[in-house]
Amino acid sequence: MGGKGGGGSISVPQNPYEQSLANIAMGIYNQTQGMRNVLTDQAGAFLRGRMSPRDMPQFGPLYALSRQGLESQYNVAKDQLMSTMPKGGTLRAGLSDLAVNRASQVGMLPNQIGSSLVGDLQNKIYGTAWGTPSQSMSGLGSAASGWSSRANTAAMIEAQQQQASNSAWGGLGRGIGALFFGGGKK
């Protein structure tokens, strides 16, 4: 508690989990640094009008997956038409309609995918701009509150020890005074 010789500061034991939690938080923060960098770079480019949804790394895989599904549906529909319709004008008209429909759907894919990617990026930008700072400030507030609580506890303990020390010295002084001067009685 107090240092030798009657002076010194009081140290209040810290929460044993506090350092572990801080280490976990820093570990997660460090692991996600790359993702934050990519997001902030994307967000900055997007907000400055220098990036299209097609430039986003997610676009290619989403487009390929969606296109694969459309092609699969087209092939099933084409096989169905060819097996149920007699050869001739009706079959050609059905295949032509199917090809036009396929071209339309494939043509809309980039806009559909881009729209969802832009919405997702806007939500992330909003969360980064408004959610993250409030979470950070909340965490800083909790840390400051914990530190303040420990500092107040240390100050109270130090004041109590100082008061006890003053009382002891005061009692010793009264005892010495009584010894030499007869306790002030006449």
Secondary structure, DSSP 8 states (H G I E B T S, - for coil): ---GGG-S-------TTHHHHHHHHHHHHHHTHHHHHHHHHHHHHHHTT---GGGSTTHHHHHHHHHHHHHHHHHHHHHHHHHHS-TTHHHHHHHHHHHHHHHHHHHHHHHHHHHHHHHHHHHHHHIIIIIHHHHHHHHHHHHHHHHHHHHHHHHHHHHHHHHHHHHHHHHHHHHHHHHHHGGG--
